[in-house]
Amino acid sequence: MNTESCYQLLTAVLNKQKLLPVSNTETTFYSDETFIHAGDDITSIFVLAKGTVRIKSFSTSGDNAIIASLSEPQILGITEFLQKMTVFGASVYADGICQVIEIPVELFHTTLMEYPDSYRILSPYLASLAIQNMNESESRLILNNRERLGLYLLNSCQSKAMPYYIRETREQIARNSHLNLRTLYRYIEEFISDGLLSRNRNKLYITNRQYLKLKNSFSKLV
């Protein structure tokens, strides 16, 4: 990849084009594979060309919680790069099969220098990213326990084949939905009773009908 092809790729991403230029640096990641680790040196910027990723970061309480869920196309690591950070502040992992294009930091920097128009295109993208982050932070503060679990379940099974079996342990679900474990168990029973969730032995799963009920109940909270 050279600066011209890098610029064309960035332009396509920032214009939200679904069909991105072909790149020989594209890598496929599978469900739950982490390709950005918090604390790693920033040597590359990553473009999410296809799929959905989740971003995890340690909270002030020490929990490694999901702070965002992003769908293609996205630029991952751009905020750390522009802030001149040397390491990534959060981890990113694939939520299903993802195609990711890696751009070395040196190439990314050179492209911005050779194509100053990139900054103009970047501005609305960064603004929308900031607004999204603020909205998600606000949602975590104002939502009640039932709403947090409902949104977590809804986001977990988006674009998945049904029935969808939840892979996370109860402890992971509690951390990711910002609930304590005892509260989570109480709401799991409530959701099962309300027909929003199913259980087979110790495995939790969501049917297509339950997904539609979750969507009807909680999608407006996003």
C-alpha positions as CSV (number, residue, x, y, z in Angstrom):
1,M,0.0,0.0,0.0
2,N,1.3,3.5,-0.9
3,T,0.1,6.9,0.1
4,E,-2.4,7.2,-2.8
5,S,-4.1,3.9,-2.1
6,C,-4.1,4.8,1.6
7,Y,-5.8,8.1,0.9
8,Q,-8.4,6.4,-1.4
9,L,-9.1,3.9,1.4
10,L,-9.5,6.6,4.1
11,T,-11.8,8.6,1.8
12,A,-14.0,5.6,1.2
13,V,-14.2,4.8,4.9
14,L,-15.0,8.4,5.9
15,N,-17.6,8.6,3.2
16,K,-19.2,5.4,4.7
17,Q,-18.8,3.5,1.4
18,K,-19.7,-0.1,1.8
19,L,-17.4,-1.3,-1.0
20,L,-13.8,-0.4,0.0
21,P,-10.7,-0.5,-2.2
22,V,-9.0,-3.9,-2.2
23,S,-5.9,-4.1,0.0
24,N,-3.2,-6.7,0.2
25,T,-2.9,-5.9,4.0
26,E,-6.4,-7.2,4.8
27,T,-6.6,-9.8,7.5
28,T,-9.6,-11.9,8.6
29,F,-10.3,-12.2,12.4
30,Y,-12.8,-14.6,13.8
31,S,-15.2,-14.3,16.7
32,D,-13.6,-13.2,20.0
33,E,-10.1,-12.7,18.4
34,T,-8.4,-9.6,19.9
35,F,-6.3,-7.7,17.4
36,I,-5.7,-4.5,19.4
37,H,-4.6,-4.9,23.0
38,A,-4.7,-2.1,25.5
39,G,-1.2,-1.1,26.4
40,D,0.4,-2.3,23.1
41,D,2.6,0.2,21.2
42,I,0.8,2.0,18.4
43,T,2.6,0.9,15.3
44,S,-0.4,0.7,13.0
45,I,-3.9,2.1,12.4
46,F,-6.6,-0.4,11.6
47,V,-9.5,0.0,9.2
48,L,-12.6,-2.2,9.9
49,A,-13.6,-3.1,6.4
50,K,-16.3,-5.7,7.2
51,G,-18.0,-6.9,10.4
52,T,-18.5,-5.7,13.9
53,V,-16.1,-5.2,16.7
54,R,-16.4,-4.5,20.4
55,I,-14.1,-2.2,22.4
56,K,-13.1,-3.1,26.0
57,S,-11.5,-0.8,28.5
58,F,-10.8,-1.0,32.2
59,S,-13.2,1.1,34.3
60,T,-12.2,3.0,37.4
61,S,-13.4,-0.1,39.4
62,G,-11.0,-2.3,37.6
63,D,-13.6,-4.1,35.5
64,N,-12.7,-4.9,31.9
65,A,-16.0,-3.8,30.3
66,I,-17.4,-3.2,26.8
67,I,-17.5,0.5,26.2
68,A,-18.6,0.4,22.5
69,S,-19.7,-1.7,19.6
70,L,-18.8,-0.6,16.1
71,S,-19.8,-1.7,12.7
72,E,-17.9,-1.2,9.4
73,P,-16.5,0.9,8.1
74,Q,-14.4,2.4,10.9
75,I,-10.9,3.6,11.7
76,L,-9.6,2.1,14.9
77,G,-6.8,3.8,16.7
78,I,-7.3,7.2,15.1
79,T,-8.0,9.0,18.3
80,E,-4.9,7.7,20.1
81,F,-2.8,8.6,17.0
82,L,-4.1,12.2,16.8
83,Q,-3.5,12.6,20.5
84,K,0.1,11.4,20.0
85,M,-0.4,8.6,22.4
86,T,2.3,5.8,22.2
87,V,0.0,2.9,23.4
88,F,-3.5,1.9,22.8
89,G,-6.0,2.8,25.5
90,A,-8.5,0.0,24.9
91,S,-8.7,-3.5,23.5
92,V,-10.6,-4.4,20.3
93,Y,-11.9,-7.8,19.4
94,A,-14.0,-9.3,16.6
95,D,-17.7,-9.8,17.2
96,G,-18.1,-12.5,14.6
97,I,-16.0,-12.7,11.4
98,C,-14.3,-9.4,10.6
99,Q,-12.0,-8.1,7.8
100,V,-9.4,-5.6,9.0
101,I,-6.9,-3.6,7.0
102,E,-3.7,-2.6,8.8
103,I,-2.0,0.7,8.0
104,P,1.5,1.3,9.4
105,V,1.6,4.5,11.4
106,E,4.4,5.9,9.2
107,L,2.3,5.4,6.1
108,F,-0.7,6.9,7.8
109,H,1.2,10.0,8.9
110,T,2.8,10.4,5.4
111,T,-0.6,10.2,3.8
112,L,-2.0,12.9,6.0
113,M,1.0,15.1,5.1
114,E,0.7,14.5,1.4
115,Y,-3.1,14.9,1.3
116,P,-4.0,17.7,3.7
117,D,-7.7,17.3,2.6
118,S,-7.7,14.2,4.8
119,Y,-8.0,16.4,7.9
120,R,-11.1,18.1,6.5
121,I,-12.7,14.7,5.8
122,L,-11.6,13.4,9.2
123,S,-13.3,16.3,11.1
124,P,-17.0,15.1,10.8
125,Y,-16.0,11.5,11.4
126,L,-14.2,12.4,14.7
127,A,-17.1,14.6,15.7
128,S,-19.6,11.8,15.2
129,L,-17.3,9.4,17.1
130,A,-17.1,11.8,20.0
131,I,-20.9,12.2,20.1
132,Q,-21.3,8.4,20.0
133,N,-18.9,8.0,22.9
134,M,-20.7,10.7,25.0
135,N,-24.1,9.1,24.3
136,E,-22.9,5.7,25.3
137,S,-21.3,7.0,28.5
138,E,-24.5,8.9,29.3
139,S,-26.6,5.8,28.6
140,R,-24.5,3.7,31.1
141,L,-25.2,6.3,33.8
142,I,-28.9,6.8,33.3
143,L,-30.1,3.3,32.4
144,N,-31.5,1.1,35.1
145,N,-30.4,-2.5,35.7
146,R,-33.1,-4.1,33.5
147,E,-32.4,-1.7,30.6
148,R,-28.6,-2.3,30.8
149,L,-29.1,-6.1,30.7
150,G,-31.7,-5.8,27.9
151,L,-29.3,-3.7,25.8
152,Y,-26.5,-6.1,26.4
153,L,-28.5,-9.0,25.3
154,L,-29.8,-7.1,22.3
155,N,-26.3,-6.1,21.2
156,S,-25.0,-9.6,21.8
157,C,-27.4,-11.2,19.3
158,Q,-27.5,-8.5,16.6
159,S,-26.9,-10.0,13.1
160,K,-26.4,-13.5,14.6
161,A,-28.0,-16.7,13.5
162,M,-30.9,-17.8,15.8
163,P,-31.1,-19.3,18.3
164,Y,-28.1,-17.5,19.6
165,Y,-26.2,-19.1,22.5
166,I,-24.5,-16.5,24.7
167,R,-20.8,-17.4,25.0
168,E,-19.9,-15.2,28.0
169,T,-19.9,-16.6,31.5
170,R,-22.2,-15.1,34.1
171,E,-19.3,-13.1,35.5
172,Q,-18.5,-11.7,32.1
173,I,-22.1,-10.8,31.4
174,A,-22.3,-9.0,34.8
175,R,-19.1,-6.9,34.0
176,N,-20.2,-6.1,30.5
177,S,-23.7,-5.0,31.5
178,H,-22.4,-3.1,34.6
179,L,-24.3,-5.2,37.1
180,N,-23.2,-7.1,40.2
181,L,-23.5,-10.8,40.0
182,R,-26.4,-11.2,42.4
183,T,-28.4,-8.6,40.6
184,L,-27.6,-10.3,37.3
185,Y,-29.0,-13.7,38.5
186,R,-32.2,-12.0,39.6
187,Y,-32.7,-10.3,36.2
188,I,-31.9,-13.4,34.3
189,E,-34.8,-15.2,36.0
190,E,-37.0,-12.2,35.3
191,F,-36.1,-12.1,31.6
192,I,-36.7,-15.9,31.3
193,S,-40.1,-15.4,33.0
194,D,-40.9,-12.5,30.7
195,G,-40.1,-14.6,27.5
196,L,-37.0,-12.5,26.7
197,L,-34.4,-15.1,27.3
198,S,-34.2,-18.9,27.4
199,R,-32.0,-21.4,29.3
200,N,-31.0,-24.9,28.4
201,R,-29.4,-26.4,31.5
202,N,-26.8,-23.7,32.3
203,K,-26.6,-22.2,28.8
204,L,-28.5,-19.0,28.0
205,Y,-29.8,-18.5,24.5
206,I,-32.0,-16.1,22.6
207,T,-34.6,-17.3,20.0
208,N,-35.6,-15.2,17.0
209,R,-38.9,-14.4,18.7
210,Q,-37.1,-13.3,21.8
211,Y,-34.7,-11.2,19.8
212,L,-37.7,-9.3,18.3
213,K,-39.1,-8.8,21.8
214,L,-35.8,-7.5,23.0
215,K,-35.5,-5.2,20.0
216,N,-39.1,-3.9,20.6
217,S,-38.3,-3.3,24.3
218,F,-34.8,-1.9,24.3
219,S,-33.7,-0.6,20.8
220,K,-35.1,2.9,21.5
221,L,-32.6,3.2,24.4
222,V,-29.6,3.2,22.0
